[in-house]
């Protein structure tokens, strides 16, 4: 699942002609720093990366695994001190599906959009559907993504990620089954969306 998402992100960067070493990237809900580490592996510079995380124990994991040049901030992302129009990419991965309050979602989306420079993008990865086994998350349909970012110039959307319960069972039998089953679009449960901000 991780490799599939990484490939999609790399394809999106290539389609825009963007070099990671030249990008300023902020991740909302950076957790233990895994996604920021991926940006470093792609060539992003530590001093150009910022991560925000609400849970202190997760932020400590990020601090332990990431180089000191990466800026890590604890607390509510909507109050993060980032200059408007200063970031090339603002990323979130499965954050909005954990926000059950529409108003909170909207405040976070407004903050993320404010940070993105003209010509930059929000990079979105999240559940497209509800998880009937987990009432603490809800899927975010594409129409809701458009509502959250109504000023977007363009949305490049891909359905990705084989349903995790199915993926776990398939890979227990043979890893190649993931690729086989993931070829069926309606078995994919997440969307990866590049939400482009128009040039000034």
C-alpha positions as CSV (number, residue, x, y, z in Angstrom):
1,X,0.0,0.0,0.0
2,X,2.8,2.3,0.9
3,X,4.7,1.7,-2.3
4,X,1.6,2.3,-4.4
5,X,1.0,5.6,-2.7
6,X,4.6,6.6,-3.1
7,X,4.5,5.8,-6.9
8,X,1.3,7.9,-7.3
9,X,3.0,10.9,-5.5
10,X,6.1,10.6,-7.6
11,X,4.0,10.5,-10.8
12,X,2.2,13.6,-9.6
13,X,5.4,15.4,-9.0
14,X,6.8,14.4,-12.4
15,X,3.6,15.5,-14.1
16,X,4.1,19.0,-12.6
17,X,7.8,19.1,-13.3
18,X,8.5,19.5,-9.6
19,X,11.8,18.5,-8.0
20,X,11.5,17.6,-4.3
21,X,14.7,19.3,-3.5
22,X,13.1,22.6,-4.5
23,X,9.8,22.2,-2.6
24,X,8.7,23.5,0.8
25,X,6.3,20.9,2.2
26,X,4.1,21.0,5.3
27,X,2.3,17.9,6.6
28,X,-0.8,18.2,8.8
29,X,-1.0,15.3,11.2
30,X,2.5,14.0,10.6
31,X,2.3,11.2,13.2
32,X,5.6,9.5,13.7
33,X,7.1,11.2,10.7
34,X,6.8,8.4,8.1
35,X,5.6,10.6,5.3
36,X,8.2,13.3,6.0
37,X,10.8,10.6,5.9
38,X,9.5,9.6,2.5
39,X,9.9,13.2,1.3
40,X,13.5,13.1,2.5
41,X,14.1,9.9,0.6
42,X,12.8,11.7,-2.5
43,X,15.3,14.4,-2.1
44,X,13.5,17.1,-0.1
45,X,15.7,19.2,2.2
46,X,15.1,18.9,5.9
47,X,15.0,22.6,6.4
48,X,12.1,22.8,3.9
49,X,9.9,20.3,5.8
50,X,7.4,21.1,8.5
51,X,5.3,18.6,10.4
52,X,2.4,19.3,12.8
53,X,1.0,16.7,15.2
54,X,-1.7,17.0,17.9
55,X,-0.6,13.9,19.9
56,X,2.7,14.5,21.8
57,X,3.7,10.8,21.9
58,X,3.6,10.6,18.1
59,X,5.5,13.9,17.7
60,X,8.2,12.4,20.0
61,X,8.5,9.5,17.6
62,X,8.9,11.9,14.7
63,X,11.6,13.8,16.6
64,X,13.5,10.6,17.2
65,X,13.4,9.5,13.6
66,X,13.8,12.7,11.6
67,X,16.9,14.9,11.2
68,X,17.1,18.0,13.4
69,X,16.5,20.4,10.4
70,X,12.9,19.3,10.0
71,X,10.5,21.7,11.8
72,X,8.1,19.7,14.1
73,X,5.3,21.5,15.9
74,X,2.9,20.2,18.5
75,X,-0.7,21.3,18.7
76,X,-3.7,22.3,16.6
77,X,-2.7,22.8,13.0
78,X,-5.2,25.6,12.5
79,X,-3.1,27.8,14.8
80,X,0.2,26.8,13.1
81,X,2.5,29.8,12.5
82,X,3.2,29.4,8.8
83,X,3.3,32.4,6.5
84,X,0.5,32.6,3.9
85,X,1.4,31.4,0.4
86,X,4.7,30.1,1.6
87,X,4.4,26.3,0.9
88,X,4.6,24.5,-2.3
89,X,2.8,21.4,-1.0
90,X,0.6,21.0,2.1
91,X,-0.1,17.4,2.8
92,X,-2.6,15.4,4.8
93,X,-3.0,11.7,5.1
94,X,-6.1,10.2,6.8
95,X,-6.6,13.3,8.9
96,X,-9.9,14.6,7.6
97,X,-11.6,11.2,7.9
98,X,-10.9,11.4,11.7
99,X,-12.5,14.8,12.0
100,X,-16.2,14.2,12.5
101,X,-17.1,17.9,12.9
102,X,-17.7,19.6,9.6
103,X,-16.8,23.0,11.0
104,X,-13.4,21.7,12.2
105,X,-12.8,20.2,8.8
106,X,-13.5,23.5,7.2
107,X,-11.2,25.5,9.5
108,X,-8.3,23.1,8.8
109,X,-8.9,23.2,5.0
110,X,-8.9,27.0,5.1
111,X,-5.6,27.0,7.0
112,X,-4.0,24.6,4.6
113,X,-5.2,26.5,1.6
114,X,-3.9,29.7,3.0
115,X,-0.4,28.3,3.4
116,X,-0.2,27.1,-0.2
117,X,1.5,29.4,-2.7
118,X,-0.2,30.3,-6.0
119,X,0.7,27.4,-8.4
120,X,1.2,25.0,-5.5
121,X,-1.1,22.2,-4.2
122,X,-2.7,20.4,-1.3
123,X,-1.8,16.8,-1.4
124,X,-4.8,14.7,-0.1
125,X,-4.8,11.0,0.9
126,X,-7.8,9.8,2.7
127,X,-10.7,7.3,3.0
128,X,-13.3,7.6,0.3
129,X,-15.9,5.5,2.2
130,X,-17.1,4.9,5.8
131,X,-15.6,2.1,7.8
132,X,-18.5,0.2,9.3
133,X,-16.1,-1.3,11.9
134,X,-14.8,2.0,13.1
135,X,-17.3,4.7,14.1
136,X,-14.5,7.1,14.9
137,X,-13.8,7.7,11.2
138,X,-15.9,8.6,8.3
139,X,-15.1,8.6,4.6
140,X,-14.7,11.8,2.7
141,X,-16.5,11.8,-0.6
142,X,-15.1,13.7,-3.5
143,X,-18.0,16.2,-3.4
144,X,-16.9,17.1,0.2
145,X,-13.3,17.5,-0.9
146,X,-14.5,20.1,-3.5
147,X,-16.6,21.8,-0.8
148,X,-13.6,22.1,1.4
149,X,-11.4,23.6,-1.4
150,X,-13.9,25.5,-3.5
151,X,-11.2,27.8,-5.0
152,X,-9.2,25.0,-6.4
153,X,-8.1,25.4,-10.0
154,X,-8.0,21.7,-10.7
155,X,-8.3,18.3,-8.9
156,X,-6.3,15.4,-10.1
157,X,-7.9,12.4,-8.5
158,X,-6.9,8.7,-8.3
159,X,-8.5,5.9,-6.4
160,X,-5.8,3.9,-4.6
161,X,-5.2,1.4,-1.8
162,X,-6.8,-2.0,-1.7
163,X,-9.3,-2.3,1.2
164,X,-6.9,-2.9,4.1
165,X,-8.8,-5.9,5.6
166,X,-8.8,-7.5,2.2
167,X,-5.2,-6.6,1.6
168,X,-4.0,-8.2,4.8
169,X,-5.8,-11.4,4.0
170,X,-4.5,-11.5,0.4
171,X,-0.9,-10.8,1.4
172,X,-1.0,-13.5,4.0
173,X,-1.6,-15.9,1.1
174,X,0.8,-14.3,-1.4
175,X,2.0,-10.7,-1.8
176,X,1.3,-10.8,-5.5
177,X,-2.4,-11.0,-4.8
178,X,-2.4,-7.4,-3.7
179,X,-1.5,-6.2,-7.2
180,X,-4.1,-8.6,-8.7
181,X,-7.0,-7.5,-6.5
182,X,-6.0,-3.8,-6.6
183,X,-6.5,-3.9,-10.3
184,X,-10.3,-3.8,-9.5
185,X,-11.1,-0.1,-9.0
186,X,-14.1,-0.7,-6.7
187,X,-11.9,-2.6,-4.2
188,X,-9.8,0.6,-3.6
189,X,-10.9,2.5,-0.5
190,X,-8.8,5.7,-0.6
191,X,-8.3,8.7,-2.9
192,X,-5.1,10.5,-3.6
193,X,-5.9,14.0,-4.8
194,X,-3.6,16.8,-6.0
195,X,-5.7,20.0,-5.3
196,X,-4.1,22.7,-7.4
197,X,-4.1,26.4,-6.5
198,X,-4.2,28.7,-9.5
199,X,-1.2,30.8,-10.3
200,X,-1.5,34.5,-9.2
